[in-house]
Amino acid sequence: MQFQRFSRDEYLKLPDKPGVYKFLDLEGIIIYVGKAKNLKKRVSSYFTKANLDNRKTYKLVSEIVQIEFVIVSSEFDALLLENNLIKENQPRYNILLKDDKSFPSICITNERFPRIYSTRRIDHSKGEYFGPYTSVKAMNGVLDLIRKLHRIRTCKYNLSEENIAKKKFKVCLEYHIGNCLGPCEGLQSEENYLEDIEEAKRILKGKVGIVSKSYKDKMQNAASSLKFELAQSYKEKLDLLDKFQSKSLIVNQKITNTDVFTMTLSEKEKSMYINYMHIENGAIVNSETLEVKKKIEEDNEEVFQFTVFDLRKKYGSNNPFILTNTEIEPWEGVEVTIPKIGDKKKLVDLSFKNALYFKKERFSQKTVQPNEAILKNLQKDLKLRELPIHIECFDNSNIQGTNPVASMVCFKNGKPSKSNYRKFNIKTVVGPDDFASMKEVVGRRYAHLKKENIPYPNLVVIDGGKGQLSSACEALKDLGIYGKIPIIGIAKRLEEIYFPEDNIPIYISKKSTSLKLLQQLRDEAHRFAITFHRQKRSKESVQSGLDNIKGIGSNTRNKLIREFGSVKRLKESSEKDLIQLIGKSKAELIFQAIKKGDL
């Protein structure tokens, strides 16, 4: 098998920014993860003659079919994100960072007379964590600094009031050498001890200005007294403080089990560019940026919210917190926040930066229109008897089985033929059964063509894997036309192409124009299906709300549905417009229902 490599033009598309890059093979599996201070320069270096002389690099490069990347704020953040992704995906070409170790953090326990210690294991029930630290030396320097400034105990005694009153413990060597004030024998009050702990927290949070000034003064005084060794020790402490990193956006123990969604629109609002970051246990473990095409009249908030549902479902996320840069409607069990300041705002800004770069990249790409050469390439790759001039693609859409619908899009001569698009309400299937739904719509479509003696398409594409394809084939068999229409299935995750009665899929190169045409068909069918699904849900929400208002009949209800289409647009309408449409008395009933929250 011959693998395709990347041209210099594709390297130039990468940004001159710090980040993490992922190399994917023909099956869409991540085979290598790396960090870079400059993504463009680092990735380009793999393809130079000097590097390709190395056998391992040559083998790695020969398997690269796709490159993905995530932009971050600093090289430090890139290192932490690289660490997360390597542990999550275990790429076979990564040697370093494959073990289960993680960067160390500092813990302040939540017990009486708290202890301060370093650890690589995070357990939030034990206390508050600060870090992580890429330099163990810097971390130990900060711990040493805290212990010299504040006399914090190092023993593991249970210093309850009862144990101290019973004089259960005796002071140890740390007390005698001046590193501890003896809280175990009641020689230091809890209030006094907690004051030291609060000071230590300020240092760990990066508020070290007062400490730095104190050490500078001591260093200058020591130098003035010709105590150069003492002055040097103070200078080393100051250097350690400069290296201190108190927190990171990529790994931040204060932001746990959170999803981040940001969105930006194209100039004419025909496309929405959305970045998603999935955070578990304080670390970013997944990131994806995508383009969602929409109609101008579609509500941006509804499209964005639907995409949020879709991405959370794709990554299996049940995170209770969502951070975003634009309004979305919260739902049960999920808290939605638009942060204004702090670490959460910085995380949203990082996500938005990735969405903006993706938008810029898509805008700069030249749109390649499919033509006869591409269709011939598709015919060759799929071994079709005829040139696929007429292609139809099917997709389903539902949320937990509610409002199930399906779509069929049609491409002729490699271009969308929108007059031939079709929408389907699922009639015979109850619940979320994609296989049965696919069998129903394929059967209905080609029963109609057979009855009307309309020519069949040259190719049918099913959005899904073996299950959906088998269901579509059953529908064709029931009609007696199985084998008369070429049919394939395309699975989303690895872009696998399935043929009927063949369990082994084929893979078309991700750079092939054939696959790009199939992806365009699949994406258009998905867009058309979810648009129809949103419209149906909006219409039903308006209809069900209006049915509960006394004095609003079916004719008035249908007028409002045709005019506004969704509850949101109805609520945003002016009193004047509503009176002109349905009259003053009925308009007042609507506004009263809105005020009471009945609509």
Secondary structure, 3 states (H helix, E strand, C coil): CCCCCCCHHHHCCCCCCCEEEEEECCCCCEEEEEEECCHHHHHHHCCCHHHHCCHHHHHHHHHCCEEEEEECCCHHHHHHHHHHHHHHHCCCCCCCCCCCCCCCEEEEECCCCCCEEEECCCCCCCEEEECCCCCHHHHHHHHHHHHHHCCCCCCCCCCCHHHHHCCCCCCCHHHHCCCCCCHHHCCCCHHHHHHHHHHHHHHHCCCCHHHHHHHHHHHHHHHHCCCHHHHHHHHHHHHHHHHCCCCCCCECCCCCCEEEEEEEECCCCCEEEEEEEEEECCEEEEEEEEEEECCCCCCHHHHHHHHHHHHHHHCCCCCCEEEECCCCCCCCCCEEECCCCHHHHHHHHHHHHHHHHHHHHHHHCCCCCCCHHHHHHHHHHHCCCCCCCEEEEEEEEEECCEEEEEEEEEEECCEECHHHCEEEECCCCCCCCHHHHHHHHHHHHHHHHHHHCCCCCCEEEEECCHHHHHHHHHHHHHHCCCCCCCEEEEECCCCEEECCCCCCCEECCCCCHHHHHHHHHHHHHHHHHHHHHHHHHHHHHHHHHHHCCCCCCHHHHHHHHHHHCCHHHHHHCCHHHHHHHHCHHHHHHHHHHHHHCCC
